[in-house]
Amino acid sequence: MNPLKKKARTKEIHPIPSHPAWMKVKVQFPTDDDALSKVRSDVSSKKLNTVCESASCPNLNHCWSRKTATYMLSGDICTRRCHYCDVAFGKPGALDTEEPRRVAESVLELGLKHVVLTAVNRDDLKDGGALHFAETIRLIRELRPECGIEVLIPDFKAKPESLELLFEAKPNIINHNIETVKRLFPTIAPQKNYERSLEVLRMISTRGFKTKSGLILGLGESDEDVESCLMDLHGAGVRMLTIGQYLQPSPTHFPVQAYLPPEVFEKWKERAYQIGFKIVASSPLVRSSYHADEYVD
């Protein structure tokens, strides 16, 4: 095992409580010729990373069986340690310059109509990995021009020159997840900054891109926290929103504070539409890329 590759961990052990009935996911077992196996085989043979695997997404089987996946660029080691996230933390290696082409070839071979690209934080790079995003977008457009492209980006430290590289590549949708409410940022994501994330979202929306963000609940936020966050996101120009339940990846991650029932997510969905969001996906199992292809138009 790479000694530099470490999972994001808190110091204490927090047993994971049993999932309520509404959080149960039906496991799909692949066969040799189904779509799930095709996606699994393709990303494996091309040595590609997906956030589906790296972040232990509960919807992996469901999405892969629909021939959709979220490719994770710039390696699988993140330079930031967030206490809710299952992506490995440590010192990343050099960028794989052939990765953008392998991703584009995978998109072509799977016949994808919509693809989501995300990446680990690469604070070790001057541009934060923005040019790597742009090159991947360019190659996908070259090989499969009809494919819609959504990017789920880190904050790039809100550097205008990094974001400009992304803007010039012209993805269809730009997503930057706020993840949690302002009050919990220092605890949940100490190396991130709430206001900086809002600044990034403002820059995206000001440039006229479809702007998306995501919020996870169950971390100890109050209704007042969520209301304030929704207002901040809308004020920053976000019009596409996902809201989902936090799932504690391991006993050494931040403990889940509450499993919220589906009606709570429905309540926040209705409230988000009242505020003025145009597209809202809100339920316990919703994640940033869940059925992303259905929301493009």
Buried (B, 14 or more C-beta within 10 A) or exposed (E): EEEEBBBBBBEEEBEEEEBEEBBEEEEEEBEEEBBBBBBBEBBEEBEBBBBBBBBBBBBBBBBBBBBBBBBBBBBBBBBBBBBBBBBBBBEBBEBBEEBBBBBBBBBBBBEBBBBBBBBBBBBBBEBBBBBBBBBBBBBBBEBBEEBBBBBBBBBBBBBEEBBBBBBEBEBBBBBBBBBBBBBBBEBBBEEBBBEBBBBBBBBBBEBEBBBBBBBBBBBBBEEEBBBBBBEBBBBBBBBBBBBBBBBBBBEBBBBBBBBBBBEBBEBBBEBBBEBEBEBBBBBBBBBBBBBBBEBBE
